[in-house]
Amino acid sequence: MSIKLQRGQILDSKGEILAVSLPMDSIFAIPQEVNNPLEEAQILSKVLDIESDDLFSKLTSKKSFIWLKRNALPRVSKLVESLGLSGIHKLKEYQRFYPNQNLAAQLIGFSGIDSQGLEGIEYKFNEHLMNGSRQTMEWNPLIQESEIGKHSGGTLSLTIDSKIQYYAEKELRAALEVMEAKHGIAIVMESQTGKILALANLPDYDPNNFSKFDNTRYFNRAIGATYEPGSTFKIITIAAALDNDVIAPNNIFFCEEGAYQIQDRVIHDTEPHGWLTLEKIIQKSSNICIAKIGQLIAKPLFYKMIQEFGFSSKSGINLPGEASGRVHNYTQWSDTDVATISFGHTVSATPIQVITAMNVIATGGLLVTPKVIKEKKNENGEIVTPSTTAPKRIIKQSTAELVKSYMVSVAQRGGTGFLAAVDDVEVAGKTGTSRKFDSKSGEYSTEHYISSFAGFFPANKPEYTILVVIDEPIHPYKGVKSATPIFKQIAEDLLRFYPESQDVDLATLKGQEKESPKVFYSTTKADEFSEKKKISLQGLATLLKNKTLREALFIAGQYGFKIKAKGTGRVYKVALRSASNKTISVELR
């Protein structure tokens, strides 16, 4: 007879039980001991809720033993015992329970009838939870005592906080119901450590009754589903350009009043813009201007930087079913591809890759590997030291601070993500919208899209990074068909319920907001490019590099300079012709 052994517990970061094995009575028969199989089958049929014919077949079997009911309810087990039927026995074996039901279901997963981990963490860490033992053992009821309680695996403590997980799922569920969206994902990360505090996937399922749900609900979309990240990717483009001195912080770009043709494709902005600073390009989320910036980055360099941010490779979170995403090699890029990649199309990524990449800005330029395992202990309670990956510097801290200031403007009035703003706490973030590709038509859908918002707070000293992804919203939620209000709700929940274990007490921070000095990030003034503004000759030369003639004329004019141009294309060489009459000679190619 094969009986189920005990699996180790899975706990959250505070020690709350997420999965536990409890002893349950399983009822079996030894057919050769049964005196009256027909009568006993009829009696047991009502108690066990099993057809009497099926029971009769089992009670007359030639097997030495046979299961009748595994993991019977306590009242059922007691009733069977009280009947005193010949050849009917019970023993205790372990049944896996998930006390919080649907909470973090796709992350935790479940185990099967024979204690074998089948999905999620239960599957990934099956050997540890069984301490390397078999999930079952062979037991002869005629000659052996029960082995119950003698086998127990190691335990796992997760970085997940049940309270934050609950509220992330609650806010996500409320929005999805109103929007009638297909799927929703919310990830909450501790910015400086990479610890995942919540990983919410909807629709979900109850692992206690997993067989009653369609198996598509088992899929952990936060790590396994890829999508085109859209405008959130603009942060990677502008960071790559700034960090490699392709552009300068005081550069401005002409956004072509809303339409810009590259090869056979016309790129559009959601509303027309003229000249924009880098901050305004991010705040207004201009596809055209970010495409121009992307075109200035050498293809091999752009490709390398995208990979450095973690795209096209697994995040290292060490969960089953993680996808790598896709970024085509730069040798395959056309000019149009470069432009669309710049604003997050023509690439695919998982939500965990996107939040990890965006978190680079929150950490001051470091890529921190996301993690869900806080601690592992073997069956003796001894800590098993996990392997760790040291943070890796991707961009300079000065670059990260600059990009962060642009992201702050997104969540302010006038920004595309202003609905993500949280009272008294400065948020830095970026919106994203990507049209879904229709494989049947071979074109991008005009109706179906994915909305996302990635951000962190407090901006001056980031503690939490959050990503929300909504797949195919149909109706508005809080006035918009966007992920931004959900980010705001989860952020407010964090401020209310999760300050106690942090180095920076956000509740105290909010209370001292008016008294304590605070870092504020400047926004572009209306007269920023007035003729009165002073600039060094070298600084002006830097501004003019890689600009079209039209852009160069505009920039030079703001500082009272004239341009003498030679050639066509973009400015590649700048020389001062005469400082006295403020004329600059430029060569284009």
C-alpha positions in Angstrom: 0.0 0.0 0.0 1.3 3.4 -1.0 0.7 6.2 1.6 1.4 9.9 1.4 4.2 11.4 3.5 4.5 14.8 5.1 5.7 17.8 3.1 7.4 20.8 4.8 5.5 24.0 5.4 5.6 27.0 3.1 5.4 30.3 5.1 5.2 33.9 4.2 7.8 36.5 5.3 6.1 37.0 8.7 5.7 33.2 9.4 2.1 32.9 8.4 1.3 29.4 7.0 0.7 29.4 3.2 0.8 25.6 2.8 0.8 22.8 5.3 0.4 19.0 5.4 -2.1 17.7 8.0 -2.9 14.1 9.0 -6.2 12.8 7.6 -7.9 9.4 7.8 -7.9 7.4 4.7 -10.2 4.4 4.6 -9.2 1.1 3.0 -10.4 -2.5 2.8 -8.7 -5.9 3.0 -11.1 -7.9 0.8 -10.3 -11.3 2.2 -11.4 -10.1 5.7 -14.8 -8.9 4.4 -17.6 -11.3 5.5 -20.6 -9.9 3.6 -19.4 -7.6 0.8 -22.9 -6.9 -0.6 -24.3 -5.8 2.7 -21.2 -3.7 3.6 -21.2 -2.1 0.2 -24.8 -0.9 0.6 -24.1 0.5 4.1 -20.8 2.2 3.1 -22.4 3.7 0.0 -24.4 6.2 1.9 -21.6 7.1 4.3 -18.8 7.5 1.7 -21.1 8.8 -1.1 -19.9 6.2 -3.5 -22.0 3.9 -5.7 -22.7 0.6 -4.0 -21.8 -1.3 -7.2 -18.3 0.3 -7.2 -17.8 -0.5 -3.6 -19.0 -4.1 -4.1 -16.4 -4.5 -6.9 -13.7 -3.3 -4.6 -14.7 -5.4 -1.6 -14.7 -8.6 -3.8 -11.3 -7.7 -5.4 -8.5 -10.3 -5.3 -6.1 -7.6 -4.2 -4.6 -7.8 -0.7 -5.8 -4.2 0.1 -7.7 -1.5 -1.8 -8.5 2.2 -1.1 -12.1 3.1 -0.5 -11.8 6.8 0.5 -8.7 8.9 0.9 -8.6 11.9 3.1 -12.0 11.4 4.4 -13.7 14.1 6.5 -13.3 13.5 10.3 -17.1 12.9 10.8 -17.0 10.4 7.9 -14.1 8.6 9.4 -15.7 8.4 12.9 -18.9 7.1 11.4 -17.2 4.3 9.4 -15.3 3.3 12.6 -18.5 3.2 14.6 -20.0 0.8 12.1 -17.5 -1.9 13.0 -17.6 -3.5 9.6 -15.4 -6.5 8.9 -12.3 -5.9 6.7 -12.7 -2.1 6.8 -9.8 -0.1 8.2 -8.4 3.4 8.3 -5.0 5.0 8.6 -3.6 8.5 8.8 -1.7 10.0 5.9 -1.0 13.6 5.0 -3.2 15.9 3.0 -1.9 19.3 1.7 -3.9 22.3 2.8 -3.7 25.9 1.6 -5.4 27.9 4.4 -5.6 31.2 2.5 -7.2 29.4 -0.5 -6.6 31.5 -3.7 -4.0 33.8 -2.2 -0.8 33.7 -4.3 -2.1 30.5 -5.9 0.0 30.7 -9.1 3.1 31.4 -7.1 2.6 28.6 -4.5 1.2 26.0 -6.8 -0.1 22.7 -5.4 0.8 19.0 -4.8 -1.1 16.0 -6.1 -2.8 13.0 -4.5 0.6 11.4 -3.8 2.3 14.4 -2.3 4.1 15.2 -5.5 4.5 19.0 -6.2 2.8 19.7 -9.5 2.9 23.5 -9.9 4.6 26.6 -8.7 6.9 26.6 -5.7 5.5 23.2 -4.7 6.9 21.8 -7.9 10.2 23.8 -8.0 11.2 23.0 -4.5 9.6 19.5 -4.3 12.8 17.8 -3.2 13.5 20.3 -0.4 9.9 20.2 0.9 10.2 16.4 1.0 13.8 16.6 2.2 14.9 14.6 -0.8 12.6 11.7 0.2 10.0 10.0 -1.8 6.6 11.6 -1.7 5.1 8.2 -0.7 6.2 5.0 1.0 5.1 1.4 0.7 3.3 0.1 3.8 1.9 -3.3 4.5 -1.1 -3.0 6.9 -0.8 -6.6 7.9 2.7 -6.5 9.3 3.8 -2.8 9.7 2.9 0.0 12.0 2.0 3.4 10.4 4.9 5.6 9.6 2.8 8.7 10.1 4.8 11.6 11.6 8.1 10.0 10.9 8.8 11.8 7.7 8.9 15.6 7.3 10.6 17.7 4.7 12.3 21.1 5.0 10.4 24.4 5.2 10.4 27.4 2.9 9.9 31.0 4.0 8.9 33.3 1.2 9.5 37.0 0.8 5.8 37.4 0.1 3.8 39.3 2.7 0.3 37.9 3.0 -1.2 41.2 3.9 0.3 43.0 0.8 -0.5 40.0 -1.4 -4.1 40.2 -0.2 -4.5 43.9 -1.0 -2.7 43.6 -4.3 -5.1 40.9 -5.3 -8.1 42.9 -3.9 -7.3 46.0 -5.8 -6.6 44.1 -9.0 -9.8 42.1 -8.7 -11.9 45.2 -8.2 -10.4 46.8 -11.3 -10.7 43.7 -13.5 -14.4 43.3 -12.6 -15.2 46.8 -13.7 -12.9 46.8 -16.8 -14.0 43.2 -17.8 -10.3 42.7 -18.7 -8.9 39.2 -19.6 -6.1 39.1 -17.2 -4.4 41.3 -14.5 -0.9 41.2 -12.9 0.5 43.2 -10.0 4.0 42.8 -8.6 5.3 44.6 -5.5 9.0 44.6 -5.0 11.2 45.9 -2.2 13.3 48.3 -4.3 16.7 48.0 -2.8 16.7 44.2 -2.1 14.6 42.8 -5.0 12.4 40.9 -2.5 9.0 40.2 -4.0 6.3 41.3 -1.5 3.4 40.4 -3.7 2.9 38.6 -7.0 -0.7 38.7 -8.0 -2.2 36.9 -11.0 -5.9 37.1 -12.0 -8.0 35.1 -12.7 -6.8 32.7 -10.1 -7.9 29.3 -8.5 -8.1 27.5 -5.2 -5.2 25.0 -4.9 -7.3 23.1 -2.3 -9.6 22.2 -5.2 -7.3 22.7 -8.2 -9.0 20.0 -10.3 -12.2 22.0 -10.4 -10.5 24.8 -12.3 -9.3 25.1 -15.9 -5.6 24.4 -16.0 -4.9 27.7 -17.8 -5.5 29.4 -14.4 -2.4 27.6 -13.0 -0.2 29.7 -15.3 2.0 32.3 -13.6 1.7 35.1 -16.1 3.9 37.4 -14.0 6.9 35.4 -15.0 5.7 33.3 -18.0 3.6 35.5 -20.2 5.4 37.9 -22.6 4.0 41.1 -24.0 5.4 44.2 -25.7 6.1 46.6 -22.8 5.2 49.7 -24.8 6.1 53.1 -23.4 7.6 51.8 -20.1 10.5 50.8 -22.4 11.2 54.5 -23.2 13.0 54.6 -19.8 15.5 52.1 -21.0 16.0 54.0 -24.3 16.6 57.4 -22.7 18.8 55.9 -20.0 21.0 54.1 -22.5 21.4 57.3 -24.6 22.2 59.5 -21.6 24.6 57.0 -20.0 26.6 56.7 -23.2 26.7 60.4 -23.9 24.7 60.0 -27.1 22.5 62.8 -25.9 23.0 65.5 -23.2 20.5 66.4 -20.4 19.8 69.8 -22.0 19.0 68.5 -25.5 15.7 69.2 -27.0 14.0 67.4 -29.8 11.3 68.3 -32.4 8.3 66.0 -32.2 7.1 66.8 -35.7 3.7 67.9 -34.5 2.4 64.4 -34.1 3.5 62.5 -37.3 6.9 61.3 -38.3 7.7 59.0 -41.3 10.5 56.4 -41.1 10.9 54.4 -44.3 7.4 53.1 -45.2 5.9 53.7 -41.7 4.4 56.8 -40.1 4.9 57.1 -36.3 2.3 59.0 -34.4 2.0 60.6 -31.0 -1.3 60.6 -29.1 -1.3 64.4 -29.4 0.9 66.8 -31.5 4.0 68.3 -29.9 6.6 70.6 -31.2 10.0 71.0 -29.3 10.3 69.0 -26.1 13.0 68.6 -23.5 14.0 65.2 -22.3 11.8 65.5 -19.3 8.8 66.5 -21.4 9.4 63.6 -23.8 9.0 61.2 -21.0 6.2 63.1 -19.3 4.1 63.4 -22.5 5.3 59.9 -23.7 6.3 61.0 -27.2 6.9 58.1 -29.5 8.4 60.4 -32.2 11.0 62.0 -30.0 12.0 58.8 -28.3 12.3 57.2 -31.7 14.7 60.0 -32.7 16.8 59.3 -29.6 16.8 55.6 -30.3 18.1 56.3 -33.8 21.0 58.2 -32.5 22.3 55.1 -30.5 24.5 52.8 -32.4 22.7 49.5 -33.0 25.3 47.3 -31.2 25.4 49.6 -28.2 21.5 49.8 -28.0 21.3 46.0 -28.2 23.9 45.6 -25.5 22.2 48.1 -23.2 18.8 46.4 -23.6 20.4 43.1 -22.6 22.2 44.7 -19.7 18.8 45.8 -18.3 17.8 42.1 -18.3 15.7 41.7 -21.4 16.0 38.5 -23.5 17.2 36.5 -20.5 15.5 35.1 -17.4 15.4 37.3 -14.3 16.9 34.8 -11.9 13.8 34.6 -9.7 14.2 30.8 -9.8 10.6 29.9 -10.4 9.3 27.3 -12.9 7.8 28.4 -16.2 9.8 31.6 -16.5 10.1 32.9 -20.1 13.1 34.8 -21.5 11.3 37.2 -23.7 12.7 38.1 -27.1 14.9 40.9 -28.5 16.1 40.2 -32.1 19.8 40.6 -32.7 20.7 44.1 -33.9 22.0 42.8 -37.2 18.3 42.1 -38.1 17.1 45.6 -37.2 15.8 48.0 -39.9 15.6 51.7 -39.3 11.9 51.2 -38.5 12.7 48.5 -36.0 15.1 50.8 -34.1 12.4 53.4 -33.9 9.7 50.9 -32.6 12.0 49.2 -30.2 12.7 52.6 -28.7 9.1 52.8 -27.5 8.8 49.2 -26.5 7.4 47.5 -29.6 9.1 44.7 -31.7 10.4 43.3 -28.3 8.7 41.0 -25.9 9.2 40.8 -22.2 7.7 39.3 -19.0 6.3 41.4 -16.2 9.1 40.3 -13.9 11.7 41.5 -16.5 9.9 44.9 -16.8 9.8 45.6 -13.1 13.4 44.4 -12.6 14.5 46.8 -15.4 12.5 49.7 -14.1 13.9 49.1 -10.6 17.4 49.9 -12.0 16.4 53.6 -11.8 15.1 53.1 -8.2 18.4 51.6 -7.1 20.6 54.3 -8.6 21.7 52.3 -11.6 22.0 48.7 -10.1 20.3 45.6 -11.5 19.0 43.7 -8.5 17.9 40.1 -9.0 14.3 39.5 -7.9 13.8 36.9 -5.2 10.8 35.1 -3.6 12.7 32.8 -1.2 13.6 34.4 2.1 14.9 31.3 3.9 15.2 27.6 3.6 15.4 25.2 6.5 15.9 21.4 6.4 13.9 19.0 8.5 16.1 19.6 11.5 15.5 23.3 11.4 19.0 24.1 10.1 19.2 27.0 7.7 20.2 26.1 4.1 22.2 29.0 2.7 20.9 29.9 -0.8 23.1 31.1 -3.6 22.8 34.8 -4.2 23.6 37.2 -7.1 25.3 40.5 -6.3 23.7 43.7 -7.7 25.3 44.7 -11.0 25.8 48.3 -12.1 24.1 49.0 -15.4 24.1 52.8 -15.6 25.8 55.6 -13.6 24.1 56.8 -10.5 23.9 60.3 -12.0 22.1 58.9 -15.1 19.6 57.1 -12.9 18.9 60.3 -10.8 18.3 62.2 -14.0 15.9 59.7 -15.5 14.2 59.4 -12.1 13.5 63.2 -12.2 11.8 62.6 -15.6 9.7 59.8 -14.2 8.6 62.0 -11.3 7.0 64.4 -13.9 5.0 61.5 -15.3 3.0 61.2 -12.1 2.5 65.0 -11.8 -0.3 67.1 -13.3 0.3 67.2 -17.0 1.9 63.7 -17.1 0.4 60.6 -18.7 0.5 58.9 -15.3 -0.9 61.7 -13.0 -3.6 59.3 -11.7 -0.9 57.3 -10.0 0.0 60.2 -7.7 -0.2 59.5 -4.0 -0.8 62.2 -1.4 2.3 63.5 0.4 4.6 61.0 -1.3 6.5 61.7 -4.5 6.0 58.9 -7.1 8.3 58.2 -10.1 6.8 56.1 -12.8 6.0 55.5 -16.5 2.8 54.5 -18.3 2.8 51.9 -21.0 0.3 51.0 -23.7 0.9 48.4 -26.3 -1.4 47.2 -29.1 -1.8 43.4 -29.3 -0.6 41.7 -32.4 -3.3 39.8 -34.3 -1.7 36.7 -35.7 -4.7 36.0 -38.0 -4.6 39.4 -39.7 -0.8 39.8 -39.4 -1.4 43.4 -38.0 -1.6 45.1 -34.7 -5.2 45.2 -33.3 -7.0 48.6 -33.2 -9.2 47.4 -30.3 -7.1 45.1 -28.1 -4.2 46.4 -26.0 -2.3 46.0 -22.8 -2.1 48.9 -20.3 0.6 49.0 -17.7 2.2 51.3 -15.1 5.6 50.8 -13.5 6.8 53.1 -10.7 8.4 53.4 -7.3 8.2 55.6 -4.2 9.2 57.7 -2.3 11.1 59.1 -5.3 13.9 60.7 -3.2 14.6 57.3 -1.4 12.8 54.5 -3.2 11.4 51.7 -1.0 8.8 50.0 -3.1 8.6 49.3 -6.8 5.2 48.3 -8.3 4.2 47.1 -11.7 0.5 46.7 -12.8 -0.4 45.1 -16.1 -4.0 44.9 -17.5 -4.7 42.8 -20.5 -7.5 44.0 -22.8 -9.5 46.5 -20.6 -12.9 47.1 -22.1 -14.5 49.6 -19.7 -13.0 52.5 -17.7 -12.0 52.1 -14.1 -12.0 55.3 -12.0 -12.4 57.2 -15.3 -9.7 55.6 -17.4 -9.0 52.3 -19.1 -5.5 52.3 -17.6 -3.4 50.6 -14.9 -2.5 53.8 -13.2 -5.4 54.0 -10.6 -4.6 50.4 -9.5 -0.9 51.4 -8.9 -2.2 54.3 -6.7 -4.5 52.0 -4.7 -1.8 49.4 -4.0 0.7 52.2 -3.1 -1.8 53.7 -0.6 -2.3 50.2 0.9 1.4 49.8 1.3 1.6 53.2 3.1 -1.2 52.1 5.5 -0.2 48.5 6.2 3.5 48.0 5.6 5.7 50.5 7.3 6.8 48.5 10.4 9.8 46.5 9.1 11.3 49.1 6.8 14.4 51.2 7.5 12.4 54.3 6.4 9.1 54.5 8.2 6.8 55.8 5.6 4.1 56.7 8.1 6.6 58.9 9.9 7.8 60.3 6.6 4.3 61.3 5.7 3.8 62.9 9.2 7.0 64.9 8.9 6.5 66.0 5.3 6.0 69.6 6.1 8.8 69.9 8.6 11.6 68.0 7.0 13.6 69.1 4.0 12.7 67.2 0.8 14.3 66.7 -2.5 12.1 68.1 -5.3 12.8 67.6 -9.0 12.7 70.6 -11.3 10.2 70.8 -14.2 10.7 72.7 -17.4 9.9 76.4 -17.2 8.2 78.2 -20.0 11.3 80.4 -20.6 13.9 77.6 -20.4 15.1 78.3 -23.9 14.9 82.0 -23.9 17.6 84.1 -25.6 18.7 85.4 -22.2 19.9 82.0 -21.1 23.7 81.7 -21.1 25.6 78.7 -22.4 29.2 77.9 -23.1 30.4 77.4 -26.6 31.4 73.9 -25.9 28.0 73.3 -24.4 26.2 74.6 -27.4 28.4 72.4 -29.7 27.3 69.4 -27.6 23.6 70.3 -28.0 24.0 70.6 -31.8 25.6 67.2 -32.3 23.4 64.6 -34.2 20.6 67.2 -34.8 18.9 67.8 -38.1 19.5 71.2 -39.7 16.0 72.3 -38.7 16.7 71.3 -35.0 20.1 72.9 -35.0 18.8 76.2 -36.3 16.1 76.3 -33.6 18.6 75.4 -30.8 21.2 77.9 -31.9 18.5 80.6 -32.3 17.5 80.3 -28.6 21.0 81.4 -27.6 21.4 84.1 -30.2 23.7 82.2 -32.6 23.5 81.8 -36.4 24.3 78.6 -38.3 26.4 78.2 -41.4 25.7 74.7 -42.8 27.4 72.5 -45.2 26.1 69.1 -46.5 22.9 67.3 -45.7 21.7 64.9 -43.0 22.6 65.4 -39.3 25.2 67.6 -37.6 28.4 65.6 -37.1 31.0 68.4 -36.8 30.7 71.8 -35.1 33.3 74.7 -35.3 33.1 78.3 -34.1 33.4 80.4 -37.2 33.5 83.7 -35.4 32.7 84.3 -31.8 32.3 88.0 -32.4 29.2 87.7 -34.6 28.0 84.5 -33.0 28.1 82.4 -36.2 28.7 78.7 -35.9 29.8 76.5 -38.8 28.4 73.0 -38.9 28.9 70.1 -41.3 26.1 67.6 -41.9 26.2 64.1 -43.3 
